[in-house]
Amino acid sequence: MPDLRIGVCYDFRNPPDSGVSDAHLYGEIMEQVQWLDQIGADLVWFTEHHFVEDGYLPSWIPVAGAMSAVTSNVRFGTDICLMPFNHPIRLAEDLAVLDNLSGGRVEVGLGMGYAPHEFRGFGFPVSRRVSLMDEGIEVLQRCFTGERFSYTGKRYQFEDVIITPGYVQPGGPPLWVAAMSEAGAARAARYNTHFLPQGLKARSYDPWVTALESSGRKPADYRIGIIRSILVTDDRNTDWQVVRAAERYRMALYQRFFKESGEGLGERGAPVPQTWIVGNVQECVEQITGFINDFGITDIVSMAVPPGLRAEQMAMSLEKLFTEVAPAVKKAVRTG
């Protein structure tokens, strides 16, 4: 299996009653990422949504570019970048610039979105998302070759395109595809990308494994990533209450999106776990290690600043995560 990587994720949501400006929140997080880069974090991921009242991050590449200037080690990625709302040539150019700025420390996880208000805001129907997603992946893969190409699809037609500057990483930034359904799992297998499973295990993770194995490929040859947050604390009763309130606020938005779209509701079954892992150092090591072994996880990120909290409130947990928990988990995974 690929080496285990552990990191953080940001959505930059700033509830109206937080008492701080968006600019202040961005500044806090920039300082936090610089510190995390020094104490052992491997990853900084971003999530993307649009037209949300609390300022949910709509544009992650400028943030990653700024962070790349104050870090040396972390790799930047997304779970997820919403492909239908990103023109693939424009995205490929932005990623080329970011790849050069960061010294080849960028990856990109793609999803096709589901919140109806976003499609209305961008001026096209939800029904186009599948073709925009598939063609977007195909175009990005052509861009990442570094060769001149033309492309003709249902949504996009390009002639004589080559992306400059070239990418630092041979073959361009590694691509990931997110899935909550059999169709998404099949898409990740079809385009031979790394994988971001969500939702029910039987609808996302299991079909992906089956699709790979049926074509002679091995899941262990791919990276499997997830947002699963971790609170390292010796005082669960006190610390978890504060974080849980922020997590309830965070999840309420997705429940609204699910209700508006009709997706992600009504089905029962075992999920790919994304609930918080909470406990002392040893408890977190045991839970994370078990989760990694069950699902072949190679990349796990924790929400570093849940909505409404300040960066300093999560500092003690994050310090323990990257100086005590992460090294122990990596050792346990390596030794089997």
PyMOL commands that set and color helices and strands:
alter all, ss='L'
color gray80, all
select helices_A, chain A and resi 22-39+60-68+83-85+88-102+116-122+126-144+182-190+205-214+219-221+236-261+281-295+311-335
alter helices_A, ss='H'
color red, helices_A
select strands_A, chain A and resi 5-10+43-46+75-78+81-82+108-111+149-152+157-161+175-179+194-197+225-227+230-232+277-279+299-303
alter strands_A, ss='S'
color yellow, strands_A
deselect
rebuild
show_as cartoon
